[in-house]
Amino acid sequence: MTHRSFRAPAAAAVVLTAMASVLVAHQPARAAADRIRLGSASDVSRGSWNGPAFTMNGAGGIVTASMSRAVDEIRGGTGSLDVVVLAGSAPTSGSKTPECDTITGLTGVNSCTTWTLTTASDGNNGQMNTDVRNAEFVYFAGGDQCRYAAWKGTALEASVESVVAKGGGSGGGSAGHHINSPIVYDACNGSVTSAEALANPYDRYVSFTTGMFEWANYGAVVNDSHFVTRDRMGRTMSFLARAVKDGLAPGGSAWGVGVEEGGGSLFLDRNGTATQYGKDAYVVLADHQPEQAVERKPLTYSGFKIWRLKPGSTFDFRNRPACGYYLRSVTNGVPDANLYNGTPLTDCGTQGGGAALAESEPNDTRDTADDATALASPGTLTGSMKSTSDRDHFKFSVTAGQTVSVNCAVPSAYDADVYWLDSNGSTLTRSVNDGAGADESLSFTRTATGTGTYYLDVEAYSGSGTATYSCALTRS
């Protein structure tokens, strides 16, 4: 095929440590704010937007499947929008705009502007704040969340909030993930390990910033990143016990959201429904006072409730479930075994699971397509490219005015493309990003009256294997 030519209280310290002095160790000597803009030089002008939408990534890089969905939902599938990336330091090698390099290639993006801000006072930079307020999505890059916490109270805080308020969105990866929660583990005294935090929940390295960003449906949350790879469940448990003990979380319950690196991304829509992409995430609940959480003594807490969110699964943050979790405890600083896997105590329907349809071979043609008509939204399609000529077809019915969005996380074992076909097999839209492991996304709106039949064709371009692709599907 040649289709590639088409590509385009007590120790009450929330420890808000003297930010000015702490930041000396967190910022380089250079103090100038740098701006690099890619794409159109002019901002989009439009009366209304359909967000907010948020992306919470386990590592610093863009996850194209969740970012594409955020862009599509904010713009309602039509027109284009502007993005601003905020970074606390410049990359040490490679491109100076790694996030924007990816974002500008996504459908519906008019421009992407990277701002590198190295001092707390940069949060009041006039041009930067104009760019942010004119944008529809703000992405906080990876790095050091203490630098981001230093922007609390500057004009930048209000500018980002204005983007979300007008129906835009916010997100980030690693440090950028941390700063998007209302209770921020700011690491201003240095990073803490799980062992250290469990041995002493009031360790000097456990410090928080609160009252910065308070996104709708996402209250009382502490974000954490690189979650499984760096074994951060223990420290998240300690953070939550502190949040409950010190009254940082309203209502006496605190929630942790830990997202794994390597492509993990939690997408949160305007209704408070989260969908997981790429790699696992965990929602952890502390809903009572700890049995022991005092300075210089190990943590004891019984019954943390944990939801494991696999790719494609969903979680309702607006109406948080009382089912679908497993339990783990910490006794004198020692956590239970198997922190990252457990059998839920009760069934919770789609909460933490989500509707899913796995391919069944043969499905290489429209006539043998797997019928996804009854798949609930949001839902997930899974399969693999078993040969270099494999094609997986899924059948859909779409009603007049309905928009179907598909965001596929593709494993690094192969390069797969996706096509949206009409009932005759003609291609209506496609996503054909280059490279093994390149994610794909597309969106289609039926403008005709009545109901029509359509097909999603997931097609091998190069490579093959048993590794599973995962396509998140939403109808709106």
C-alpha positions in Angstrom: 0.0 0.0 0.0 1.1 3.6 -0.6 -1.3 5.4 1.6 1.5 7.0 3.6 1.6 9.7 1.0 -1.5 11.1 2.6 0.1 11.7 6.0 0.1 14.8 7.3 -3.0 20.5 62.7 -0.2 18.6 64.5 2.8 19.1 62.5 0.1 20.8 60.6 2.4 21.9 58.1 0.9 21.4 54.8 4.5 22.2 54.4 4.2 25.3 52.2 7.9 25.9 52.8 9.3 29.3 52.2 9.0 29.0 48.5 11.3 31.7 47.6 14.3 30.3 49.4 13.6 26.7 48.5 13.4 27.6 44.8 17.0 28.7 44.8 17.9 25.1 44.5 15.3 24.4 42.0 16.1 26.9 39.3 19.0 27.6 37.0 20.9 30.9 36.9 19.3 31.9 33.7 16.1 33.9 34.5 14.7 34.8 31.1 11.3 33.4 30.0 11.7 31.8 26.5 8.9 31.5 23.9 8.8 29.2 20.9 5.6 29.0 18.8 4.8 26.3 16.2 1.9 26.3 13.7 -0.2 29.4 13.0 1.0 32.8 14.1 -2.6 33.8 14.8 -4.8 32.5 17.5 -8.2 30.9 16.9 -11.2 33.1 17.7 -14.5 31.3 18.6 -17.4 32.0 20.8 -17.7 28.8 22.8 -15.9 25.6 23.6 -17.2 22.1 24.7 -14.8 21.2 27.6 -13.4 21.2 30.0 -11.2 18.2 29.4 -8.0 17.0 31.2 -5.1 14.6 30.6 -3.1 13.3 33.5 0.0 11.4 32.3 2.3 9.1 34.2 5.4 10.5 32.5 6.2 13.8 30.9 5.5 13.1 27.3 2.3 13.6 25.3 0.1 10.5 25.0 -1.4 11.1 21.6 -4.6 9.0 22.1 -5.7 11.0 25.2 -4.5 14.3 23.9 -6.3 13.8 20.6 -9.5 13.0 22.5 -9.1 16.2 24.6 -8.6 18.3 21.5 -11.6 16.7 19.8 -13.9 17.1 22.8 -12.9 20.7 23.5 -13.5 21.7 19.9 -16.6 19.6 19.5 -15.1 17.8 16.5 -15.0 20.9 14.4 -12.5 23.8 13.9 -9.2 24.1 15.6 -7.7 25.3 18.9 -4.5 26.6 20.4 -2.3 24.9 23.0 0.3 26.3 25.4 3.0 24.1 27.0 4.5 25.4 30.2 7.9 24.1 31.3 10.1 24.9 34.3 13.3 24.2 32.4 14.4 23.6 28.9 15.2 20.0 27.7 18.9 19.1 28.1 19.1 17.5 24.7 17.1 17.1 21.5 14.2 19.4 20.5 13.5 22.5 22.5 9.8 21.8 22.0 9.2 18.1 22.4 5.6 18.3 23.5 4.6 20.8 20.8 6.4 18.7 18.2 3.8 16.0 18.9 0.8 18.2 19.5 1.1 20.2 16.3 0.7 17.0 14.3 -2.7 16.3 15.8 -6.0 17.0 14.0 -7.6 20.2 15.2 -4.5 22.0 16.5 -4.0 25.5 15.1 -0.8 26.3 17.1 1.3 25.1 20.0 3.5 27.6 22.0 6.2 26.4 24.4 7.1 28.7 27.3 10.1 27.9 29.5 9.8 29.8 32.8 12.6 29.5 35.2 11.6 31.9 38.1 8.5 32.3 40.2 8.2 35.9 38.9 7.9 34.5 35.3 4.3 33.7 36.3 3.5 37.4 35.8 5.1 37.6 32.3 2.6 39.6 30.2 3.1 37.9 26.8 3.0 34.5 28.4 -0.3 35.2 30.2 -1.8 36.6 26.9 -0.8 33.4 25.1 -2.3 31.2 27.9 -5.6 33.1 28.0 -5.9 32.9 24.2 -5.3 29.2 24.3 -7.8 26.4 24.7 -5.5 23.8 26.4 -2.5 24.2 28.8 -0.1 21.4 29.2 2.5 21.3 32.1 5.6 19.5 31.0 7.6 17.1 33.2 10.3 18.3 35.4 10.0 19.8 38.9 6.6 20.5 40.4 8.1 22.8 43.0 8.8 25.3 40.3 5.2 25.0 39.2 3.9 25.4 42.8 5.9 28.6 43.0 3.5 30.1 40.4 0.6 29.9 42.9 -0.8 33.4 43.4 0.8 34.8 40.2 -1.2 35.9 37.1 -0.5 32.5 35.6 -2.7 30.7 38.0 -5.7 32.8 37.1 -4.8 32.6 33.4 -4.9 28.8 33.4 -8.1 28.8 35.4 -9.7 31.0 32.7 -8.8 28.5 30.0 -10.7 25.8 31.8 -13.6 28.1 32.7 -14.2 28.9 29.0 -14.5 25.2 28.1 -10.9 24.5 27.4 -8.6 22.1 29.3 -5.5 21.5 31.3 -3.1 18.6 31.7 0.4 17.5 32.2 2.8 14.6 32.7 5.0 13.6 35.7 5.5 17.0 37.5 2.8 18.4 35.3 0.4 15.6 36.5 1.2 16.5 40.1 0.4 20.2 39.7 -3.1 19.4 38.3 -4.4 18.0 41.6 -5.8 20.1 44.4 -3.5 18.6 46.9 0.0 18.8 45.4 2.9 16.8 46.6 5.4 19.6 45.7 8.7 17.9 46.5 10.1 21.3 47.4 12.3 19.7 50.1 13.3 16.8 47.8 11.7 13.7 46.5 10.6 11.0 49.0 10.4 7.2 48.5 7.6 4.9 49.6 9.9 3.4 52.3 10.7 6.8 53.7 7.1 8.1 53.6 5.8 5.0 55.3 8.5 5.0 58.0 7.6 8.6 58.8 4.5 10.4 57.2 6.0 13.7 58.5 9.4 13.2 56.9 10.7 16.6 55.9 10.6 15.4 52.2 6.8 15.1 52.5 5.5 18.6 51.7 2.3 19.8 50.0 0.9 22.9 48.3 -2.8 23.3 48.3 -5.3 25.8 46.9 -3.8 26.2 43.5 -5.9 24.4 40.9 -9.3 23.0 41.9 -10.8 21.3 38.9 -14.5 20.3 38.9 -15.2 16.7 39.9 -11.6 16.2 40.9 -11.7 17.4 44.6 -9.6 16.0 47.5 -7.1 14.3 45.1 -3.4 13.9 45.3 -1.7 12.9 42.0 1.4 10.7 41.7 3.3 9.6 38.6 5.7 6.9 37.4 3.6 4.9 39.7 4.3 1.2 39.4 7.8 1.4 37.9 9.0 3.6 40.8 6.9 1.7 43.4 5.0 4.8 44.6 1.8 3.2 46.1 3.4 3.3 49.6 4.1 7.0 49.5 0.7 7.8 48.0 -0.8 5.9 51.0 1.2 8.1 53.3 0.2 11.3 51.5 -3.5 10.3 51.8 -3.1 9.5 55.5 -1.5 13.0 56.0 -4.2 14.7 54.0 -6.9 13.1 56.2 -5.0 13.7 59.5 -4.2 17.3 58.7 -7.6 18.3 57.3 -6.3 19.0 53.8 -9.1 17.0 52.2 -12.7 18.3 52.7 -15.1 15.7 54.1 -12.4 13.7 55.8 -11.6 11.5 52.8 -8.6 11.8 50.4 -8.1 10.2 47.0 -4.9 9.3 45.3 -4.6 9.0 41.5 -1.4 7.2 40.5 -0.6 6.8 36.8 2.0 4.5 35.4 4.7 5.8 33.0 5.3 4.4 29.5 2.1 5.8 27.9 -0.3 5.8 30.8 -2.8 8.7 30.7 -6.0 9.4 32.6 -8.4 11.4 30.5 -11.1 13.3 32.4 -14.2 14.7 30.6 -16.5 17.6 31.5 -18.9 15.2 33.2 -16.2 13.8 35.6 -15.9 10.5 33.8 -12.3 9.3 33.5 -11.0 6.9 30.8 -7.6 5.2 31.2 -5.2 5.0 28.2 -2.0 3.1 27.5 -0.9 1.8 30.9 -2.6 1.2 34.2 -3.6 3.8 36.8 -4.8 3.4 40.4 -7.4 5.3 42.4 -6.7 5.0 46.2 -9.1 6.1 48.9 -8.4 6.9 52.5 -11.8 7.4 54.1 -11.1 7.4 57.8 -8.5 8.7 60.3 -5.2 6.8 60.4 -4.6 4.6 63.4 -1.1 6.1 63.6 0.3 9.0 61.7 2.6 11.1 63.8 6.1 12.6 63.4 9.0 10.1 63.6 6.7 7.1 63.9 5.8 4.6 61.1 2.3 4.8 59.5 -0.5 2.4 60.5 -3.6 2.6 58.4 -6.2 -0.2 57.9 -8.2 -0.6 54.7 -7.1 1.7 51.9 -9.6 1.1 49.1 -7.9 0.6 45.7 -9.3 0.6 42.2 -7.0 -0.6 39.4 -7.8 1.1 36.1 -6.6 -0.9 33.1 -6.5 0.7 29.7 -10.0 1.3 28.4 -11.6 1.2 31.9 -13.5 4.1 33.3 -14.0 5.8 36.7 -16.7 8.3 37.7 -15.1 11.1 39.7 -18.4 13.0 39.9 -20.3 10.1 41.5 -17.4 8.1 43.0 -18.2 4.4 43.4 -18.6 2.5 46.7 -17.8 -0.8 45.0 -15.2 -2.4 42.7 -12.2 -1.9 45.0 -9.8 -4.2 46.8 -8.3 -3.5 50.3 -4.7 -3.1 51.5 -3.4 -1.9 54.8 -0.1 -0.6 56.3 1.0 -1.8 59.8 3.9 0.0 61.5 5.2 1.2 58.2 4.9 -2.2 56.4 2.4 -2.4 53.7 0.5 -5.6 52.7 1.8 -7.6 49.8 0.4 -7.3 46.3 -0.3 -3.6 46.4 -0.8 -3.3 42.7 -3.2 -6.2 42.1 -6.2 -7.6 44.0 -9.7 -9.1 43.6 -12.4 -6.5 44.0 -14.7 -7.1 47.0 -17.8 -6.4 45.1 -18.7 -6.1 41.4 -19.0 -2.5 40.2 -20.3 -2.8 36.7 -18.2 -0.7 34.4 -16.5 1.2 37.2 -12.9 0.4 37.0 -13.6 -2.0 34.2 -15.5 -0.4 31.3 -17.3 -2.0 28.4 -14.9 -3.9 26.1 -15.0 -6.0 23.0 -12.0 -8.1 22.0 -11.6 -9.0 18.3 -12.4 -12.6 17.2 -10.7 -13.9 14.1 -11.4 -14.1 11.3 -12.5 -10.5 11.0 -10.3 -9.4 8.1 -13.3 -8.2 6.0 -16.5 -6.2 6.5 -18.5 -9.4 6.1 -16.7 -11.0 9.1 -16.5 -7.8 11.2 -16.9 -8.1 15.0 -20.3 -6.4 15.8 -19.6 -3.4 18.2 -23.1 -1.9 17.8 -24.1 -2.7 21.4 -20.8 -1.6 22.9 -21.5 0.9 25.6 -19.8 4.4 25.5 -17.2 4.8 26.7 -15.9 1.4 25.6 -12.8 -0.3 24.4 -11.9 -2.4 21.4 -8.8 -4.7 21.7 -6.9 -7.0 19.3 -3.5 -7.5 17.8 -1.8 -7.5 14.4 -1.1 -11.2 14.1 0.6 -10.8 10.7 1.9 -8.0 8.5 -1.2 -8.3 6.4 -3.8 -8.5 9.3 -6.9 -6.3 9.2 -9.4 -6.2 12.1 -12.9 -4.9 11.3 -15.5 -3.7 13.8 -19.1 -2.9 12.8 -21.0 0.1 14.2 -24.4 1.8 13.8 -24.3 5.6 14.0 -27.4 7.8 14.3 -27.9 11.3 12.7 -25.8 13.9 14.4 -23.8 11.4 16.5 -20.1 11.7 16.8 -17.9 8.6 17.2 -14.3 9.2 18.4 -11.7 6.4 18.4 -8.3 6.7 20.1 -6.0 3.7 19.7 -3.0 3.0 21.9 -0.6 0.9 19.6 2.1 -1.3 21.2 5.7 -0.8 20.1 5.8 -4.3 18.4 4.2 -3.0 15.2 2.8 0.0 13.2 -1.0 -0.1 12.8 -3.3 2.4 11.1 -7.0 3.0 11.5 -9.7 3.7 8.9 -13.3 4.7 9.2 -15.3 3.0 6.4 -18.8 3.5 5.1 -21.1 0.5 4.4 -19.6 0.2 0.9 -16.0 0.1 2.2 -15.1 3.6 1.1 -12.7 5.4 3.4 -14.3 8.4 5.1 -11.4 9.4 7.4 -8.2 7.8 8.6 -5.3 8.0 11.0 -1.9 6.8 9.7 0.8 8.0 11.9 4.3 6.8 11.2 6.3 4.4 13.3 5.9 1.4 15.4 4.0 2.2 18.6 2.6 5.4 17.1 -0.9 5.9 18.5 -3.8 6.6 16.1 -7.1 8.6 16.5 -10.0 9.6 14.4 -13.4 11.2 14.8 -16.5 10.9 12.6 -19.9 12.7 12.7 -22.9 11.4 10.8 -24.6 14.4 9.1 -27.2 12.4 7.2 -30.6 11.6 8.6 -31.5 8.2 10.0 -29.0 5.5 11.0 -26.0 4.3 9.0 -23.7 1.3 9.2 -19.9 1.9 9.4 -16.8 0.0 10.0 -13.5 0.6 11.9 -10.6 -1.0 10.1 -7.5 -1.5 12.2 -4.8 -2.5 9.7 -1.1 -3.6 10.0 1.3 -1.4 8.1 4.6 -2.9 9.3 5.5 -5.5 11.9 3.2 -7.8 13.8 2.9 -9.7 17.1 0.6 -10.7 19.9 0.9 -7.4 21.8 -2.5 -5.9 22.3 -3.7 -2.6 20.8 -6.4 -0.8 22.8 -8.9 1.5 21.1 -11.0 3.7 23.4 -14.4 4.6 21.8 -16.8 7.3 22.7 -20.1 8.4 21.3 -21.5 11.9 21.8 
